[in-house]
Amino acid sequence: MIVAIVYLVLFFALGSGLFNSIIEGTARSTRTFIIPTRSIQTIGETIVTTMILFIGMAGAFLLYKAGNSINPKNQGSLLIAGFATIGIAMLLGFRLVDIKV
């Protein structure tokens, strides 16, 4: 279980642009949390993007649990919660991209 969590954190951090933030983000000495350019990102942006990916994964997990549920009432609530969570993750991601551009 611990190995799976470490794997997911590492995978999502690399997918969020960890190397880009280490190489390019430290080259500029800015004190802003989000640098409004598409080529440079900060460590803070990488952490936020990783958290957004985890929110989306939680929504996908809720959809998975809805598929395994026997009770139709429980299944419907899990479906609604899963799609709402994925929608929130998408809105946060699009908002971050909107700030970057």
Order of alpha helices (4+ residues) and beta strands (2+ residues): alpha-alpha-alpha-alpha
